[in-house]
Amino acid sequence: MTARLKLILIASSATFAALAFTASRVGDVPQVATGFVARVICSETFVSGLDPDRIFAESRDAIPGSRLITWAMDYRVDRAAGDVKVTLFGLGRSRAVYRGGLGCTLDHGEKLVDVAVPAGQAPPALLPEIAGVTVVTPQNPQLAAALDRAFAEPPGQPPRRTRAIVVVKDGHIIAERYAEGIGTDTQLLGFSVTKSVVSALVGVLVRQGS
């Protein structure tokens, strides 16, 4: 058997295995998609205080190709019950539940653990130490231009939907800007940035010997 034939066989086997795995998991697509949307809408509705329609539109625009399925999604926000239900083609139903002080959790059919948030243990806010109560406008023209570009929506391009930018130098905020409906007190989802923050906090604890 020639080396070229071996490569063809290996590539074919890998492709077949990938297709087989994809086919075996295709049934999970509705549940994964609706679970993601339910979790985001729940968090940004009940924690961030944003409009659900805005959240859905911005989430859809942020994910390439998402319009192929989001047109078939239906979501319901129940503010009294504190939950969000999302379906795709009437299937893949997902429900996210909000609990005060804990945020939103996907309901997988099991009873949620009743966790009480300790009272009076929240650390003091650090904001007064790095900035005043008013939004800090950039004094540097180049920095101001950079913020303008970040919030601009170039025609014919995928929307940026920039929500907030805070520039810190030497422990102080030197510039900040927020989208409409968002301010210094708005709690926003960190998405994958949270991983870096948590890693840094764990590193601090390790250094302290905790």
C-alpha positions in Angstrom: 0.0 0.0 0.0 1.4 3.3 -1.0 1.8 6.3 1.3 -0.7 8.3 -0.7 -3.3 5.5 -0.4 -2.7 5.3 3.4 -3.3 9.1 3.7 -6.5 8.8 1.7 -7.7 5.9 3.9 -6.9 7.8 7.1 -8.5 11.0 5.8 -11.6 9.1 4.7 -11.9 7.3 8.1 -11.5 10.5 10.0 -14.2 12.2 7.8 -16.6 9.2 8.3 -16.0 9.2 12.0 -16.7 13.0 12.2 -19.9 12.6 10.2 -21.1 9.7 12.3 -20.5 11.6 15.5 -22.3 14.7 14.1 -25.3 12.6 13.0 -25.4 11.0 16.5 -25.6 14.4 18.2 -27.8 16.2 15.8 -30.8 15.6 18.0 -29.1 17.7 20.7 -29.1 20.8 18.5 -32.6 22.1 19.5 -31.9 21.6 23.2 -28.5 23.3 23.1 -29.7 26.2 21.1 -32.8 26.9 23.2 -30.8 26.4 26.4 -28.3 29.0 25.4 -30.9 31.6 24.4 -33.0 30.9 27.5 -30.0 31.4 29.8 -29.0 34.6 28.1 -32.4 36.2 28.0 -33.1 35.2 31.6 -29.8 36.7 32.9 -30.0 39.9 30.9 -33.7 40.4 31.7 -33.7 39.7 35.4 -30.1 40.6 36.3 -29.2 43.3 33.8 -32.6 44.8 33.4 -32.6 44.9 29.6 -35.5 44.4 27.2 -36.0 40.7 26.2 -36.6 41.7 22.5 -33.4 43.6 22.4 -31.5 40.7 24.1 -32.8 38.2 21.6 -31.9 40.4 18.6 -28.4 41.2 19.8 -27.7 37.5 20.7 -28.9 36.5 17.2 -26.7 39.1 15.5 -23.7 38.1 17.5 -23.6 34.5 16.4 -22.8 33.9 12.7 -25.4 31.7 11.0 -27.8 31.8 13.9 -30.6 33.3 11.8 -30.9 29.8 10.2 -32.6 28.6 13.3 -33.6 31.7 15.4 -36.4 32.5 13.0 -38.1 29.3 14.3 -37.5 30.1 18.0 -40.3 31.3 20.3 -39.5 32.7 23.8 -41.7 33.6 26.7 -40.7 35.7 29.7 -42.7 35.3 32.8 -41.7 38.1 35.1 -44.0 36.9 37.9 -42.6 33.4 37.9 -39.0 34.7 37.2 -38.4 32.3 34.3 -37.9 32.2 30.5 -39.1 29.4 28.2 -37.7 28.9 24.7 -38.7 26.4 22.0 -37.4 25.7 18.5 -40.0 24.4 16.1 -42.0 23.6 19.1 -39.3 21.2 20.2 -36.1 21.4 22.3 -37.9 23.3 25.1 -35.6 24.9 27.6 -36.4 26.9 30.8 -34.1 29.2 32.7 -35.1 30.2 36.2 -34.0 33.3 38.0 -33.2 33.3 41.7 -32.3 36.5 43.5 -28.6 36.8 44.3 -27.8 33.7 42.4 -28.7 34.6 38.8 -30.3 32.3 36.3 -30.1 28.5 36.1 -31.2 26.1 33.4 -34.0 23.8 34.6 -33.1 20.2 33.7 -36.1 18.7 35.3 -34.5 18.2 38.7 -35.3 20.2 41.8 -33.0 23.2 42.2 -30.9 23.3 45.3 -32.2 25.9 47.7 -29.2 28.1 48.4 -29.5 31.0 50.8 -27.4 34.0 50.0 -25.5 35.2 53.1 -26.8 38.6 54.2 -24.4 41.5 54.8 -21.3 39.8 53.4 -21.0 41.6 50.1 -17.7 43.4 49.8 -17.7 47.2 49.4 -17.8 48.5 45.9 -14.5 49.4 44.4 -15.9 52.0 42.1 -15.4 55.1 44.3 -11.7 54.3 44.5 -11.2 54.4 40.7 -13.7 56.9 39.5 -16.4 59.3 40.6 -20.1 59.0 40.2 -20.3 60.6 36.7 -19.2 58.9 33.5 -15.6 59.7 32.6 -15.2 61.2 29.2 -11.9 60.7 27.4 -9.5 63.7 27.4 -7.2 62.2 24.8 -8.5 62.8 21.2 -7.1 59.5 20.0 -8.8 57.6 22.8 -12.1 59.4 22.1 -11.7 58.4 18.4 -11.1 54.8 19.4 -14.3 54.8 21.4 -16.2 56.3 18.5 -15.0 53.5 16.2 -15.9 50.8 18.7 -19.5 52.0 19.0 -20.0 52.8 15.3 -22.0 50.4 13.1 -20.2 50.3 9.7 -22.7 49.8 6.9 -22.8 46.4 5.2 -20.9 44.8 8.1 -22.1 42.5 10.9 -23.4 44.6 13.8 -21.0 45.2 16.6 -23.6 45.9 19.3 -20.9 47.4 21.6 -22.5 47.8 25.1 -19.8 49.2 27.3 -16.1 50.2 27.3 -14.1 51.2 30.4 -10.5 52.2 30.1 -8.4 52.0 33.3 -4.9 53.4 33.7 -2.8 53.4 36.9 -5.8 52.3 38.9 -8.2 55.0 37.7 -10.8 55.1 34.9 -9.7 57.5 32.2 -12.5 56.9 29.8 -15.8 55.1 29.6 -18.8 54.9 27.3 -22.1 52.9 27.4 -24.8 52.0 24.9 -28.3 53.3 25.3 -30.0 51.8 28.3 -26.8 50.7 29.9 -24.8 52.5 32.6 -22.2 52.2 35.3 -24.5 50.1 37.5 -25.7 47.7 34.8 -24.6 44.1 35.4 -23.6 42.5 32.1 -22.8 38.9 31.2 -19.1 38.3 31.0 -19.4 35.2 28.7 -15.9 33.8 28.1 -14.2 36.8 29.7 -15.4 35.3 33.0 -13.0 32.5 32.5 -10.0 34.9 32.6 -11.4 36.7 35.6 -12.0 33.5 37.5 -8.6 32.2 36.6 -7.0 35.5 37.9 -8.9 35.3 41.1 -7.9 31.7 41.6 -4.3 32.7 41.0 -4.6 35.4 43.7 -6.0 32.8 46.2 -3.2 30.4 45.4 -0.6 33.1 45.9 -2.2 33.9 49.3 -2.1 30.3 50.2 -5.9 30.0 50.5 
